[in-house]
Amino acid sequence: MTPSELITYFKTQALAARALGCAQSSISGWVEQGHIPDGRQYQIQLATDGRLLADRPALRIAVEGAGLNA
């Protein structure tokens, strides 16, 4: 997933940060870098019930294998 997909889903950086339990400045950093860290992508995939998918197939498979993907 991309930072812009994350923001589109949650509507604002502040709402995304609140949902993920992190600082808004972290979200801002991801936007600036154009990348969400792999571990956070996994967390986001779980938090969105699979509506946003982690970029790395191994992360996606881990979530699906645990029966946590929508």
C-alpha positions as CSV (number, residue, x, y, z in Angstrom):
1,M,0.0,0.0,0.0
2,T,1.1,3.6,-0.5
3,P,0.8,6.5,2.0
4,S,-1.8,8.1,-0.3
5,E,-3.9,5.0,-0.1
6,L,-3.7,5.1,3.7
7,I,-4.7,8.7,3.8
8,T,-7.6,8.1,1.4
9,Y,-8.9,5.3,3.5
10,F,-8.7,7.1,6.9
11,K,-9.5,10.6,5.4
12,T,-6.7,12.5,7.2
13,Q,-3.2,11.9,8.5
14,A,-4.5,12.6,12.0
15,L,-7.3,10.0,11.8
16,A,-4.8,7.4,10.4
17,A,-2.4,8.1,13.2
18,R,-5.2,7.8,15.8
19,A,-6.3,4.5,14.3
20,L,-2.8,3.1,14.3
21,G,-1.7,4.4,17.7
22,C,1.2,6.4,16.3
23,A,2.1,10.1,16.0
24,Q,0.8,12.1,13.0
25,S,4.4,13.0,12.3
26,S,5.1,9.4,11.6
27,I,2.4,9.4,8.9
28,S,3.8,12.6,7.6
29,G,7.2,11.0,7.3
30,W,5.8,8.1,5.4
31,V,4.1,10.5,3.0
32,E,7.4,12.4,2.6
33,Q,9.4,9.2,2.0
34,G,6.7,7.7,-0.2
35,H,6.8,4.4,1.7
36,I,5.1,2.8,4.7
37,P,7.4,0.5,6.8
38,D,6.7,-3.2,6.3
39,G,5.7,-3.8,9.9
40,R,3.3,-1.0,9.8
41,Q,1.8,-2.2,6.5
42,Y,1.1,-5.5,8.3
43,Q,-0.6,-3.6,11.1
44,I,-2.6,-1.5,8.7
45,Q,-3.8,-4.6,6.8
46,L,-5.1,-6.1,10.0
47,A,-6.6,-2.8,11.2
48,T,-8.5,-2.4,7.9
49,D,-9.6,-6.0,7.7
50,G,-7.7,-6.5,4.5
51,R,-9.1,-3.5,2.7
52,L,-5.5,-2.2,2.4
53,L,-3.0,-4.8,1.6
54,A,0.7,-5.0,2.5
55,D,3.0,-4.6,-0.5
56,R,5.2,-7.6,0.3
57,P,3.7,-10.9,-0.5
58,A,5.2,-12.5,2.6
59,L,3.4,-10.1,4.8
60,R,0.1,-10.7,3.0
61,I,0.5,-14.5,3.2
62,A,1.3,-14.2,7.0
63,V,-2.0,-12.4,7.5
64,E,-4.0,-14.7,5.3
65,G,-2.4,-17.8,6.8
66,A,-3.5,-16.6,10.3
67,G,-7.1,-16.3,9.0
68,L,-7.1,-12.6,9.6
69,N,-7.7,-11.3,6.1
70,A,-11.1,-10.2,5.0
